[in-house]
Amino acid sequence: MNFFRISLVSLICATALTSAAMADTYTIDPAHSSVGFSIKHLMVSDVTGTFTTFNGMITLDAKNPTANAVSATIQTKSINTGNEQRDTHLRSADFFDAETNPTITFKSTSVKGSGPIYTVTGDLTIKGVTKSITFPMTIAGPITSPMGGDQVIGLSGQTKINRQDYDVKWNKQMDQGGFVLGNDVIININLEAHAK
């Protein structure tokens, strides 16, 4: 009877450990990732940019999809549109107010799907304003990296937000009608992440 109890406890522990092992945590590799955006300029063209400093984690659990999660933190000052004068303006209180709001954050509240396409819903916080957004996201891998043997996944996705919702409101009306900047911002992410 004691042997049976010990065996049952061992089986339960082994099952719990196996289940836990199914949850893999990946760290975003900024050197092989990009967080980009585009916005309409003068109503006729798209200006693009990136944030060059960011980090984040992805958790994937094949056996328990409710445990899947994505989180990321972006350094606001790292905005780069290829024009220093414009980037300085974007860091100012007219836009991101980077001194007061040094980070942009995203934390998922649900990840639905069975792969390779997932729907990631979460809280995006910009300038202290938090709104729920949804990313359709494609996940590739995992594969084993030939450099170090890490397990590696790739994530890509695109979504649209209205910058006015996040108190990023600067604009200027043009003489012929319309505004210098659009309100819709397209967010593009392409991430590589390594299991640690």
N, C-alpha and C positions, 0 to 999 in steps of 0.2 A: 504493500500500500504506500509506504514511504517512497519506494522507488518510482511508483506511478506518479506520485505528486511531484517529485523532483523532475521527472521526465516532462511532465506537463508544464511546469514552470520554465524549464529549459526551452521547450518548444515555443512558448509564448514569447520569451525573451528573444529567441532567434528570429521569430516572425517580425517582432518590433524592429530589430536591428536591420533586417532585410528591407522592411518598408522604409526605414529612415535612409538606407543607402540609396534608395531610388530617387531621393531628392538631391539633385546636383546643383551646387551654387557656382555661378560663373561671374568673374570680374571683368568689366568692360576694359578693353585694351585701347586707350585713346590713340595710340600710334597707328592703329589700323581701323579707326572708326571716324565718323563725321556726324555732326549735328548741324544741319543747315536750315535755311529759311529763304523764302522769297516774298516780295511785296510789290504791288503795282506802283509805278512811278510815273507821274504826269499823265496817268490814264492810258499810256501807250506801251510801256515796257516794264519788264520785271527786273528789279534789283535783287541780287542774291547775296547771301552772307553766311558765315558760320560762327559758331562758338568753338574756340580752340582748346579750352580747358574744361574738362568735365570728368566725372567718374560715376560708377554705378555698379549695381549687382542685379543678376537675373537668377531666379530659382525655378528649376523645372523638375516636376515630379510626375513620372509616367504613370504611377499607380494612384496618385491623389492629385488630380488637376486643380483642386481648390487651393492647394499649397503653392501653385505657381505664382510668381511675383516678379515685378520689375520696379527698380528704384534708380533714380539718377539725380545728380546735383551738378549744375552748370555754373561756372564763374561768370557773372554778368560782364565784368570788365574785359573778358576775352573775346568780345564781339569783334568780328573782322569782316568788313565789306570791301576791303582792298583800297579804301580811301581814308586816310588818318583823320582828316578834318570831319568827314561824315561820322566816323567811328567815335570821335570825341563828343560830337553832338548826341549820338545815340546813348552814350554813357551818362549824359547829363540828365537833369530833372525833367527835361522836355520829353524824354523817353523812358529809359530804364532806371535812372537815378541810382547808378551803380554804387555810389558811396554809401547810400542809405540801405540799398537792397543788393548786397554783394552776390547773392545766389538766386538762381531759378531752380526749382525742384519739381520732381515728378515722383509720385508714389502710387503704384497700382492699387486698385480696390477689388478688381476681378480680372482674371485671365481665362477666357473661354476658348475652347477649340481643342482638337486632338492632333494638330500638326498636319502639314507644315504651316497652315494659316491659322492664326489666333486673332481674337479680338481682345485688345488690352484696354481696359477702362481704368482711369485713375485721376488723382488730384494733381493738377498743374498749378503751381504757385509762382506768380510774377508780381513784383512790387507789393508783396503782402496780400495780394488778392488770389484766392484759391477757387478754381472752377474745375468741374469734372469734364474730362475730354476722353475720346475714344480713338485708339489707333488700330486700324487693321494692320497686322504685322505678320510677316513671313519669317519663319525660323528655319535655317538650314543646319544640317549636322545632327549630332556631334560627329566630328572626325578627330583622329589622333594627329596632332601636329608633329611633323618630322623634326621640329626644333624643340626638343625638350620633352616631347611625349605627352603634353597637356591635351586634355579633351577640349575641343574648340567648337563653338557655335557661331552662326551669323544671324543677325536680325536686321530686317529692313521694313520700313513703314512710312506712311505719309498721312498727315491729317491737316485740318484747317481750323484756325481759331480767328476770332475777331479781337484785334488788339485793344479796342475800346473797352472790352470786358475786363481788361487787366490794368486799366488806368494808364495806358500808353496812348495818349490822346493828341499829341502835337500834330498839327496840320496847317495848311495854308491854302486859301481859296485862290484859284487862278482867274485872271481877268476875263478869259473867254468861257468861264464856267468850269465846274469840277474842282477837284482838289489835287494837291501835289502828291499825296500818298493815299493809297487805298487802305481800307480797314482790315481786309482779309489777309492773313499771313499763312502761307503754306509752310508746314514744318516737314522736313525730310530727315530721317535718321537712317544711317547705315552703321551697324555696330558689329565688332568682333569681340567675343568674350571667351575667357579661358577658365576652365574649372580649376579651383585651388584646393 
